Amino acid sequence: MVRAVRGAIQVDADDRDSIIEGTTELVSTLMERNRLTTDDVISVLFTATPDLTAEFPALAARKLGFHEVPLICCTEIGVPGALPRIVRLMAHIETDRPRSEIHHVYLRGAVALRQDIAQ
């Protein structure tokens, strides 16, 4: 069955290393908590707030072995007052687990985005 799993992280700065390091933490944690391998992942959509332009978040996933998984990066709508420096993802996965067993991952300052499901 196909499920979607979401996550977000607030990175330290708009520089290549911060974006790669933060996105690596986000993807790794999401994969670990949901007991996934890259073979379980159908595709991943990354978004970044408009203040993050130094690197594509998808590069971190490629470095983690997502070579055959379709990835795309988009810029989020610039909403006044929104949290800065946020990378989000939505991954479509194949799993036998029910929705109640899917772990959405919100890390660092991004915990404030979804306190109801952040872990």
HUPE-V405125 format. One record per pair of residues at least 12 apart in sequence whose C-alpha atoms are under 8 Angstrom apart, sorted by the first residue. I is the first residue (numbers start at 1). J is the second residue. D is the distance in whole Angstrom. If there is no record, write none. Layout:
# HUPE-V405125
i->(I:I)
j->(J:J)
d->(D:D)
This chain:
# HUPE-V405125
i->(1:1:1:2:2:2:2:3:3:3:3:3:4:4:4:4:5:5:5:5:5:5:5:6:6:6:6:6:6:7:7:7:7:7:7:7:7:7:8:8:8:8:8:8:8:8:8:8:9:9:9:9:9:9:9:9:9:9:9:9:10:10:10:10:10:10:10:10:10:11:11:11:12:13:13:14:14:14:14:14:15:15:15:15:16:16:19:19:19:19:19:20:20:20:20:21:23:23:23:23:23:24:24:24:26:26:26:27:29:30:30:30:33:34:34:38:38:38:40:40:40:41:41:41:41:41:42:42:42:42:42:42:43:43:43:43:43:43:44:44:44:44:44:44:44:44:45:45:45:45:45:45:45:46:46:46:46:46:46:46:46:46:47:47:47:47:47:47:47:48:48:48:48:48:48:48:48:49:49:49:49:49:49:49:49:50:50:50:50:51:51:52:52:56:57:57:58:58:58:83:86:103:104:104:104:105:105:105:106:106:107)
j->(94:95:96:92:93:94:95:92:93:94:95:99:90:91:92:93:90:91:92:93:102:103:104:88:89:90:91:104:105:26:30:88:89:90:104:105:106:107:26:86:87:88:89:105:106:107:110:111:22:23:26:86:87:88:106:107:108:109:110:111:22:84:85:86:87:107:108:109:110:85:86:87:85:52:85:51:52:53:54:85:52:53:54:55:54:55:52:54:55:56:57:55:57:59:60:60:57:58:60:61:87:60:61:64:105:106:107:61:105:103:104:105:103:102:103:65:66:69:93:94:95:69:91:92:93:94:69:70:91:92:93:94:69:70:71:91:92:93:69:70:71:72:89:90:91:92:71:72:73:74:89:90:91:58:71:72:73:74:87:88:89:90:73:74:75:76:87:88:89:73:74:75:76:85:86:87:88:75:76:77:78:84:85:86:87:75:76:77:78:84:85:85:86:73:73:87:71:72:73:110:110:119:117:118:119:117:118:119:118:119:119)
d->(6:6:6:7:6:5:6:6:5:6:7:7:6:6:5:6:6:5:7:7:7:7:6:7:6:4:6:5:7:7:7:6:5:7:6:4:5:8:7:7:6:4:6:7:5:6:6:8:7:7:6:6:5:7:6:5:6:7:5:8:7:7:5:4:6:7:6:5:5:6:6:7:7:8:7:7:5:7:6:7:8:8:5:7:5:5:8:8:7:8:6:8:6:7:5:8:6:8:6:8:7:5:7:7:7:8:7:7:7:7:7:6:6:6:6:7:6:7:5:5:7:7:7:6:4:6:6:7:7:5:5:7:6:5:6:6:5:7:8:7:5:7:7:6:4:6:6:5:6:8:5:5:6:7:7:6:5:6:7:6:4:7:6:5:5:6:6:5:6:8:7:5:6:7:6:5:6:6:5:7:7:7:6:6:7:6:6:7:6:7:6:6:8:7:7:7:6:7:7:8:7:8:7:7:7:8:6:6:5:6:8)
